[in-house]
Amino acid sequence: VQFALAERAARFGYWRLRLSDNHLTWSPGMYRLLGVDPNEKADNGWLLSQIRDEDGAMIMEKVATAIKTRSAFHYRSHAKEPSAVAQIVDTHGEVEIGRDGRVITVIGVCHDVTEQVNAETDRAEAEAKYRLMTEQASDIIMLHGPGGRVLFASNALHRVLGITQNELESHGFMAFVHPEDIDAAAKLQSLPSPGQTLTASYRVRHNEGHYIWIEASTCAVYDPDTGSF
């Protein structure tokens, strides 16, 4: 009962193939992943017909190699139909060795990773759009990690000040600030509180030697669960 509950909660199931007679069984969770009536007989041919053709060929090769080498295997498959219950499934498998040293059973544990993969894809697309936007912006946009390390600097850093991110990291930003404006720039070295924005105006030395007035603002992003920076 507990295993069945775990299958339902974690959206996974497993299949077991006995090689002596090609007998295939599906766990209750596997039936749910496939959206198949549990009274139906497990059918490997039908299952392969529900996933992309290129995935089917890859799966057959993976399983055949696992049997030949007596090793574990992993693959990701994609449903053909957009109406399928599980669109993207990760499968981790093992082979069972008999007393005579031959593989007698192949077992695969399947996990529905549709939501995770889609979230990762959305995040990657959002990051790509953000990077494009910041790289084209006229303002200098920088992202700092813990300890002040520069994780990202927009192209405007070089366009406005003539310096690169590597140069900025090598010398430290304060090295480019006008000596008379050190105190003003130093105000931005402290970590802003949640929801707080720190702003300061000061002069920064261009790579060619002259100074440029800039107005800089900083804010911090905190983990909503832990409250850490």
C-alpha positions in Angstrom: 0.0 0.0 0.0 2.8 2.4 0.9 4.6 1.7 -2.4 1.4 2.4 -4.3 1.0 5.7 -2.5 4.6 6.6 -3.3 4.0 5.8 -6.9 1.0 8.0 -7.1 2.5 10.9 -5.2 5.8 10.9 -7.1 4.3 10.2 -10.5 6.4 7.1 -11.2 5.8 3.5 -12.1 7.8 0.5 -13.2 7.8 -2.2 -15.8 9.3 -5.7 -15.7 10.2 -7.8 -18.7 11.0 -11.5 -18.3 13.2 -12.5 -21.2 12.5 -16.2 -21.2 9.0 -15.6 -22.6 8.9 -11.8 -23.1 6.3 -11.6 -20.3 5.8 -7.9 -19.5 4.1 -6.5 -16.4 3.3 -2.9 -15.3 2.9 -1.6 -11.8 -0.3 0.4 -10.9 1.8 3.6 -11.2 2.9 2.6 -14.7 -0.8 2.3 -15.8 -1.5 5.7 -14.3 1.5 7.3 -16.2 0.2 5.8 -19.4 -3.4 6.6 -18.8 -4.3 2.9 -19.4 -7.1 0.9 -17.8 -5.3 -1.4 -15.2 -7.4 -4.3 -16.5 -5.6 -4.1 -19.8 -2.7 -6.4 -20.5 0.7 -4.7 -20.5 1.8 -4.3 -24.2 5.3 -3.3 -25.1 4.4 -2.9 -28.8 1.6 -0.5 -27.9 3.8 1.5 -25.5 6.5 1.9 -28.2 3.8 3.1 -30.6 2.9 5.9 -28.2 6.3 7.6 -28.1 8.3 9.3 -30.8 9.8 7.0 -33.4 13.4 8.2 -32.8 12.9 7.5 -29.0 11.6 4.0 -29.7 14.7 3.1 -31.7 16.9 4.6 -29.0 15.2 2.7 -26.3 15.5 -0.7 -28.1 19.3 0.0 -28.5 19.7 1.0 -24.8 17.9 -2.1 -23.5 19.8 -4.4 -25.9 23.1 -2.9 -24.8 22.2 -3.2 -21.1 21.4 -6.9 -21.7 24.6 -7.5 -23.6 26.8 -5.7 -21.1 24.8 -6.6 -18.0 24.7 -2.9 -17.0 22.2 -0.3 -15.9 20.6 2.0 -18.4 18.8 5.4 -18.6 16.8 7.1 -21.3 14.3 10.0 -21.7 11.2 9.4 -23.9 8.6 11.8 -25.3 5.0 11.1 -26.1 3.7 11.5 -29.6 0.3 12.8 -28.7 -0.1 16.1 -26.8 -3.0 14.5 -24.9 -0.8 11.9 -23.3 -0.9 11.9 -19.5 2.9 11.9 -19.2 4.6 13.9 -22.0 8.2 13.4 -20.9 9.4 10.4 -19.0 12.8 9.5 -17.6 13.5 5.8 -17.2 16.2 4.2 -15.1 16.7 0.5 -15.5 18.6 -2.5 -14.2 19.0 -6.1 -15.4 18.6 -9.1 -13.2 21.2 -11.9 -13.6 20.3 -15.6 -13.2 22.5 -18.3 -11.6 23.9 -19.2 -14.9 25.2 -15.7 -15.5 22.6 -14.8 -18.1 20.2 -11.8 -17.9 16.8 -13.1 -17.0 14.8 -9.9 -16.4 14.9 -6.3 -17.3 13.3 -3.7 -15.0 12.7 -0.1 -15.7 11.5 2.6 -13.3 9.7 5.5 -15.0 9.3 9.0 -13.7 7.1 11.7 -15.2 9.4 14.7 -15.5 7.2 16.8 -17.8 6.7 19.6 -15.3 10.4 19.8 -14.4 11.5 19.8 -18.0 9.0 22.4 -19.0 10.0 24.6 -16.0 13.7 24.3 -17.0 12.9 25.2 -20.6 10.8 28.2 -19.5 13.6 29.3 -17.2 16.2 29.0 -19.9 14.1 30.9 -22.4 13.5 33.7 -19.8 17.2 33.9 -19.0 18.0 34.1 -22.7 15.5 36.9 -23.2 16.8 38.7 -20.1 20.4 38.4 -21.3 19.5 39.8 -24.7 17.6 42.7 -23.1 20.4 43.5 -20.7 23.1 43.2 -23.4 21.3 45.7 -25.6 20.5 48.1 -22.8 22.3 51.5 -22.7 22.6 51.2 -18.9 25.2 49.1 -17.2 23.6 46.1 -15.6 25.6 43.9 -13.3 24.7 40.8 -11.2 26.8 40.1 -8.1 27.0 36.9 -6.1 27.9 36.4 -2.4 31.1 38.2 -1.6 30.6 40.7 -4.3 31.8 38.5 -7.2 30.5 39.8 -10.6 28.4 37.0 -12.1 27.2 39.0 -15.1 27.9 42.4 -16.6 26.1 43.8 -19.6 27.8 45.0 -22.8 27.2 48.6 -21.7 30.1 48.2 -19.2 32.5 48.3 -22.1 30.5 50.8 -24.2 30.3 53.3 -21.4 33.5 52.8 -19.5 35.7 51.0 -22.0 36.5 48.2 -19.5 35.7 44.5 -19.5 34.2 42.3 -16.8 37.6 40.6 -16.4 39.3 44.0 -15.8 36.6 45.0 -13.4 37.1 41.7 -11.4 40.9 42.0 -11.5 41.1 45.5 -10.1 37.9 45.8 -8.2 35.2 48.4 -9.0 36.4 50.9 -6.4 39.7 51.2 -8.2 37.9 53.0 -11.0 36.1 55.4 -8.7 37.3 59.0 -8.5 39.3 59.5 -5.2 36.9 62.3 -4.1 33.9 60.1 -4.6 35.0 57.0 -2.7 32.7 57.7 0.3 29.7 58.1 -2.0 30.4 54.9 -3.9 31.2 53.0 -0.7 27.6 53.4 0.3 26.7 50.8 -2.3 29.1 48.2 -0.9 26.6 47.3 1.9 23.9 44.8 1.4 20.4 46.3 0.9 17.6 45.1 3.1 14.7 43.2 1.5 12.8 45.7 -0.6 15.4 48.4 -0.2 17.2 50.2 -3.0 20.5 52.0 -2.5 21.4 54.9 -4.8 24.5 57.0 -5.2 26.1 59.3 -7.8 29.9 59.4 -8.4 32.6 59.6 -11.0 34.1 56.5 -12.6 37.4 56.5 -14.7 37.0 55.5 -18.3 39.6 53.2 -19.7 41.0 56.2 -21.7 41.6 58.2 -18.5 38.8 60.7 -18.3 36.0 60.4 -15.7 32.2 59.9 -16.3 29.5 60.7 -13.8 27.1 57.8 -13.2 24.1 57.2 -10.9 24.1 53.7 -9.6 21.3 51.8 -7.8 21.6 48.4 -6.1 19.0 46.0 -4.7 19.3 42.4 -3.3 17.3 39.3 -4.1 16.6 37.1 -1.1 15.4 33.5 -0.9 11.7 33.6 0.0 11.9 30.4 2.0 15.1 30.8 3.9 15.5 34.6 3.8 19.1 34.2 2.8 20.8 36.4 0.2 
